[in-house]
């Protein structure tokens, strides 16, 4: 189960449409590809002159309850294992980030280092029901009271508007992307190149051999989110571009190779039409093609998955309908500890079962129109059906018992971001989510209540 994602995913997928809302009609003008008139490197101020020291601290609390049979287990001090219907995690995660400025000259050099620290505020074995990816525990489920690691540690070289980054870094692409829905985010170890030499066209290249998980101190090899065999790979590489041909249209095209797992291809587009003060239409398309490669550690894969979303915005109100479909006898899969699933119906459940179809209806109310900027409310209902894994012939996915499975999910939440003052950009979000599944659908039937408060700060 992917929790981009849980209800945080809802904030991303639904909130993305709200971001398109304009105070005036969206321009449909064509934008020719033009070189940037200014060079970021030409404006470099120096290694120490451009340095900054900042960070954030996040209070992350979640309580889950299984609506049917127990979904989790914990170990008592005598070593006996017990089933439980509930799980509760409460963690304080803090990031302290140092970024130097770029040195001056044709080629500029810089560095970035971020220390991650987590403190377990709830330390009861039975409540935590670990090990899990929420609170770091020992193998017996006993929580680690507090721990730290280098979440980011890299050096950068820049020419003009093109930057090469080597080391542990954060990345956000459609298939290799950091996931930030816990107290601390994930990051990746490798090499990445980002080029933004044009006003409306950017390029990305990257190759990575390890991931730094959200709730682990050590680096890990890559593995898939839904694979049943636990197989690992040493490298994941990605390349792609983002292009804005019109002021109202943004597109992206990416390809990723995960050695001996799969080759995955992505196309995405978002378009806005109209005036949100009257009525605007926000359209989002995401498409993934996945095929096996190399030694086929994940077995044979031939999967086409897409989502299409249509959102209507009128002043403070946005109503969105999202259709998603999986064409393949296995899960639509992605890399564990990444947010590499830009599908509209990736919520508490990813709605990504073999041959699954799903529909989500979502509503967002932006209270800025009523004099309370920063305050939003949202609610949604999503249903998935037609899950059929009976035609799967491999061993990498546990799906052959799925025959006509169904599930549904609904949730509501509120968020507030402080607009000014010493706590500017501090955010608090509370969500409640309910998921109900048929017997063989893998996500289970559960309820979750979550409260997340994030406070950014600047020291230098």
PyMOL commands that set and color helices and strands:
alter all, ss='L'
color gray80, all
select helices_A, chain A and resi 6-19+41-43+125-128+367-370
alter helices_A, ss='H'
color red, helices_A
select strands_A, chain A and resi 52-66+72-75+81-84+86-99+107-120+146-159+162-169+187-195+201-212+219-220+236-246+249-258+262-275+279-292+302-314+317-327+357-366+375-388+403-417+427-437+446-458
alter strands_A, ss='S'
color yellow, strands_A
deselect
rebuild
show_as cartoon
